[in-house]
Every structure is written in structure tokens, then in C-alpha cells.
Amino acid sequence: MTESDQIKLVNFQKAQFLTSASNLSQCPEDQGYEVAFAGRSNAGKSSALNTLTGSKKLARTSKTPGRTQLINFFSISDLQRLVDLPGYGYAKVPEEMKKQWQYHLEQYLSQRQCLMGIVLMMDIRHPLKDFDLMVMQWANSCEMPLHILLTKADKLKYGAAKQTLSKLQSIIGSYHNPISVQLFSALKKTGVDELRVKLSGWLQED
């Protein structure tokens, strides 16, 4: 029996924008089940969310990385949510504002009780940047489930993409916290079904 046979798949097409929050106090009530999407500003986070939900407009995409400055919540049901975390990296904003983003991001990750797991996006051509390692180490220390998407997999030939995947699998094997990783392409829809199965497992209602 496969993992998808055991899990009731969530209908991600039901996702609708719920609210935005600049800090923890503005977040929806801390109940139910949430999955948060994190990544550097150019990692393809919004495109992955839109591909997952089958909506071209759910998460805002931009050719100017770093436009997502708030924690954005999308409801699937009364108790199931997807969360788009602020992009990290290239935003042309004052350093003080970047520090504020990081502070509120860390508060959300460490204090949100309904957070079931994190999806960390890495551009397959530039994996394991400082931010990526920070999230991996944080998840490891908190025993928070982590699933890595190697995005823009279509930018590499299949052999090179598999080689990068294998290299990352060997690295995450040293973490005591279970971390999974897969290839993903929003353009080619590569890995979408695998992602839906993984997230459905995290978002299962009792």
C-alpha cells in the first residue's frame, strides 16, 4: 500500500486568501493545522503555492523578489491552512525592517502551536544557502517536520537534477529530525502530486 493510499488527500483547490499578519498577535486563532512555506525571495515560493492549489492568483508572484513582507494565510477548511512566510534575501528594504521580519518570523515558527510542518524551497541551482541551513537547523532542534522542494528543476537536465537531489539526501541523513526532499517544477508541474500527498498527511484532521 502506498502512502497516498493511506492518506485522504486534501482538496487544495479550495484554498482562499484568509488574512495577512505582520506579527504573531495578528495571526488567526491558534487552532487546527497549518503548513508554512519558507524560502529565499527568489526560490519560487509563490509559484509553488499557486501550482499546488491550481490557482494562478492565490499567492502573489513578482519579478521583484521580496515583495511578500507579511505572513499570508490561506484557508482550505475551517481547520486547515497554508501559510506563505516572508521571502528572505533580496528585498530592497532597510536593514532594520529585515531584522523586524526575521524577529516576527522566528516568533511565528517557535510559538505557533498549530504548525504541523514547514516546506522549505530551494532553487535547485543554488541550494543550501545560509537561510536554508538556518531553517534546517531550527527544524532539527525543534523536531519540526521539514519537507524540501528543489524548485525550478526544469532548469537542469534530469541527470543533473537527480544528482543534486541525491547529494542533498545524503546531507539531510545526518539530521536526527526526519527531513524529506523532492524535485519540483511549477512550470512543468513536476512533483505536484508528491507534494500534495506529503501536505495532506500533515493536514489530516483527527
N, C-alpha and C positions, 0 to 999 in steps of 0.2 A: 504494500500500500504506500503510495507516495504521500509527501507532505501535503500536497494540495487536496488529496482525497480525505484527509483527516480534518482539514480546516474549512470552515464555512467562509467563503470569500466575501469580503466587504464590497458593496457597490460604491466604488469611489466616484462614480459619475454623479452621485448625489451631493458631492461636496459643494458648499456655497460659502461665500465670504461671511464671516461672523463679526469680527471686530479686530481692531488694531490696538496694541498696547505699547507704551513707551517704557513701562516699568511693571514690576510684579503685581502691584496693587490694582492695576487696570486690567489684568488678565481675567478671563471668565472664571466662574466659580471652580475651585479646585476639586473636581469630581469627574468620574468617567475615565476615559482612556485617550491619551494624546500620543502622537508620534511627531517628533520635531525634525525638521530638515535644516542641516547646517552645512556651511561650506564657504570657501573664499568667494569673493564677489564675482569672479569670472568662471565659476565651476559649473554653471548651468543649472542652478537650483530651481529657478522659476520655470525653466523649460521642462525639467523633470517632473515638477508638480503638475504642470499643465498636461503633460503626456500621461501621467498616472491617472488623472481624473477625466481625460478626454475632452478637456476644455482649453481653448486657445487663449482665454482671457482670465482664467481664475487667478493665477499669480502673474503679477506684472513683470514682463520681460523688458529689458532695455539694453541698448548698445553702450550705455554708460554704466559700467559696473558700480555697485554700491548704492543704488537708488533705494533699496529696501532698508530703511533705517528704523523700522518698527517691528515688533513681534506681531505677525499677522496670523489670525486664527481662521480656520475653515471648518465648518461643521459638516459631518457626514450624517450623523444622527444626533439625538439629544445627548448621547454619552460618548460619541466618537468624534475626534477632531484631528486635523492635520495642522501643523504649526510651521510657518515659514519664519525662521530666525534671521536677524540682520546679517547681510553679507559682510564678510571681513576682508579687508585688504586694500582695495584700490580707491575707495571713496575719497573724493577730494573735499574733506571736511577738516576743521581744526582738530588738532591732536586732543584737546580737552574733550571734544564731543566723542571722539573714538574711545577715549577712556570711559566715558559715561555708557556708551553702547556695551563695552566689554563688561562693565560692572553689572548692568541690568541683565545681560545675557547669562553671566555666571550665577546671579540670583535665581533666575528662572530655572536653570539647569539643576541647581543644587537644592532648591526648595519646592519645586513643583511635584506634588505627590502623585498626580495622575499621569506623569510622564512615563510611558512604557518602553520607550526606546528612541534612539537617535539614528537618523540616516545622514551619513557624512558623505558629501560629494567631493570628489577629487577629479580634476581634469586628468585623463589618463596619460597625457603627455607631460604633466608636471605634478606627479603625486608626492605625498609626504612632505608638504611644506610645513613651516613652523606651526601654523594654525591647526593643520591636520593632526600633527603629533600631539599638540596640546589637548585636543578633543579626545584622541585615542587614550592618552594617559589619564585624563579626567574620568572617562567612562570606565577604564580599568580599575581605578581607585575606588569608584563608587559602585562598581559592579552593575553598571547600566548597560543593557543590551545595545550593541552598536552594529549597524549594517553599512558597509561602504559601497558606494556606487562609483565605479570608474567611468565617469561620463565622457561623452564625445568619443566613444570607442570607434566610431566610423572614421575618425581622423587617422587611425593607424591600420595597417594591414592586419589581417586576422592573426597571423603568427606572432607579430609584434605585440598585439593586444593580449594574447594568451600568455606571452612571456612576462609582461608587466603584471598580469593577474597572478601568475604563479609566484613571482618574486614577492608580491605583497602578501600572498597567503603564507609564505614561509616566515615573513616578518611578524605577522599577527599571531603566529603559532606560539610566540614567546610570551604573549599576554595571558594571564590566568583568567581574565574575563573573556567569555566567548565573543568573538568578533567574526562576522561573516562579510564576504566581499563578492561582488559580481561585476560583469561588464554591463554597460548601459549606454544607449544612444537614443536621445529624444528624436533625432532626425529619422533614424531607421527603425525606431520602436524596438530596438534590441534590449532584451532583459525586462520588458514591462511586466510580463506575466509572472516572472520570478519575483519581482518587487512586490506585486500585488499579493502573492502568497505570503511572503515574509511579513508584510504590514498587517495583513488580515489576522495572522497569528498573534501579533502584538495587540490588536484592537478587539480581540474577542470579548464579548460581553458575557458575564457569568450567567 
